[in-house]
């Protein structure tokens, strides 16, 4: 039973309580630069592409939104 208890304790420690609770639903990514900005970190004054998506602060390309569903994600 020691092995089962260890596995259960490990799974319990990675539960959903480790997820951020700030209302984030994902992040915007720049495929060229690898820059990532969480949706809750965007400010209203950020530059946006003609599609309404934010632009990368490093290269100026349109960023894409990606929703993460993993545990303990920073998104």
Residue pairs with C-beta under 8 A, 6 or more apart in sequence:
14 71
14 72
15 71
16 71
18 71
18 72
19 71
19 72
19 73
20 73
20 74
20 75
22 40
23 40
24 38
24 39
24 40
24 75
25 39
25 67
25 75
26 38
26 39
26 65
26 66
26 67
26 68
26 75
27 36
27 37
27 38
27 39
27 65
27 66
27 68
27 74
27 75
28 36
28 37
28 38
28 39
28 42
28 53
28 54
28 63
28 64
28 65
28 66
29 35
29 36
29 63
29 64
29 65
29 66
30 36
30 56
30 58
30 59
30 61
30 63
31 61
31 64
32 56
32 59
32 61
33 56
33 58
33 59
33 61
35 56
35 57
35 58
35 59
35 63
37 54
37 57
37 63
38 74
38 75
39 65
39 75
42 54
46 54
46 55
47 54
47 55
47 57
47 60
48 54
48 55
49 55
49 62
51 62
53 62
53 63
53 64
53 65
54 62
54 63
55 61
55 62
55 63
56 62
56 63
66 75
67 75
68 74
68 75
